[in-house]
């Protein structure tokens, strides 16, 4: 299978066997990147087991949650979610400044956990949204597979970039993963 890139999609834990997808490198837009751009239909919507775990925390501790996407969250709950995220980002910044690898790892895990908690609060399947954002981010390379960077290293959008369609992901959400 010369010229093909195999990508394993699907669960990485016990369960159904992963799906294998093979895409010709040029046809998939891989060019010089060495990785394939995933088609929207082949991006898994369940990237992790974090959402169900965080939802279980919300249930066990009586934390606000929704089972369908909604922006209708009490103002005090929305304000708490913002404060929690800001607190964890502050802890991350402190750990980076201190060169504390354990603190960095802990803060990053807390940021992800709190972000998933916010998603549970709003009834958002964050794994599905992340998959769509990832699909979009992979379109930032130009038609030759070149990456355009800002001076600080941020990857910039090329003319090939297609924005994430988060609204479509939310409309398509038929059930939450918890």
N, C-alpha and C positions, 0 to 999 in steps of 0.2 A: 504494500500500500504506500509506495513512495509518493511524496507530495501531499500526504494527508496528515492532518493533525487530529489525534483522538482526544476527546475530552470526556471525562466521566461526569455525568450529571445525576443528581438524585441523592438519596440519603447515604451518609457515610457511616451510619450506625447499623446495628442489626435491623433487618427488615427486608423489604423488597430489594431485589438486585438492582444495582445502578443501571441507568440507561447509557449506552455508548452512542456518541454521535461523531461521525467522521465528516470533516469538511475539507474540500480542496483548499490549499493555502491561499492561492490567488483569488479563487471564487469567493472565499469568505472574507476577503479584505485583510488578510493577515500580513501580506507583503513582508516588509522588513521587521515587523514587530515580533514575529516568532510566536504569536498567540493568535487564536482565531477570535473574531468578533462573533458573538452568539446571536443567533436570530431570536427575535422576540418570543417565538413559540417554543424555543428550546431552553430558555432561561428558567431554572427551577424557581417556584414561588416559595418553597420552604428551604431556607438556607441553613437554619439552625433549630435547635430545640429550646432556644431562649424564650420565645414568646409564650409557649405553654407554661414554662417554669415561672415566669414573671406573673402570668395570669393566675397561677396557683397561689403565688404569694399574695396577690391582690385579694383573692377569695379568702384565704386563710386569715388575713389580717384586716379584712373589711375595708380595703382601699378601693376607691371609686374605679369602676370599669364599665365599658360598653361592649356589647356584642355585635355592633354594626358601626360603620364609620359615621361619626357625627362631630360637629364643632360645638354642639350644645352641651358644654361642660360648665358646671358652676364656676364662677369667677375665682372663688377662693381655691378651688382645686387646680385651675389653670395656673394661678399665681404660684402655688406650691410646686407644681411641676417645673416651672421656670426657675424658682429658687434652688430646687434640688439639682437641676442640671448645672446651674452657675456654681454651686458649691463644689460639685465634683470636678468641674473644669478648673476651678481654683486649686483644688488639691493636686490635680495633674500638673499644673504650672509650678506649684511648689516642689513637687517631686522632681520635675525636670531641672529646676534651678538647683536643687540639692544633689543632683546626680544619683538619685535613689531609685535603682531599677525596680526593687520590690514595690516601692511607692508608686512608680509609674504604672506598673502592671496592675496594681490594685485600683488606682484611679481610673485607668482605661476600662477595666471591668465594671467599675461602678458607673462610669459614664454610659456604657452600653446598657447596663441593667436599668438605669434610670430612664434612658431614652426609650427602651422597650416598655417600661412602665408607663411612660407618657402615651405611647402608641396604644397600650391596653386601655388607658383612660379614655382615649378618643375612639376606641373600637377599630383601630387601623391594623391591618395585617402588614406589619413593617417589613417582614421578609419579602413579600410581594413588591412592595415599594422599592426596597433596596435592589431587588433583581432588575427592576425597570431602570433605576438610576444607574446601575452598573452597565446595563445594555447601552444606555445613552453615553456614559463616560467612555466606553470602548469605541465610540464613533469620533472621538476627538482627533485621532491621527489623520493625516492628510491622505490623499488617494494613493500615494506611494508608501504609506505606512510610516512616514516621518512624524515624529512628535515635536510639537512646537512648545517651547517653554519660556516662561517669563524669567527675568534675571534671578528671582528668588527660588526658581525651580518648579513653580506651579505649572501644571500642564494646561495649555490653552486650547481653545476650540478651533478646529480647522473648518474649512468650508463644508466638509462632510458631516459635521456634527448634527445630530438630531436630538432635540431636547427630550427629556423624559416625559411621558404622558401619564403623570401621576393621577390625574382626574380619571382616566380610563381604567387604571388599576383599581381605584376606589369604587368606580361604578361596577366593575366586574367582580368585586369581592362578594362572594355568596355566603361565605362562612368564615368565622375567625378560626385561627389555628389552635384555639384553646378550648 
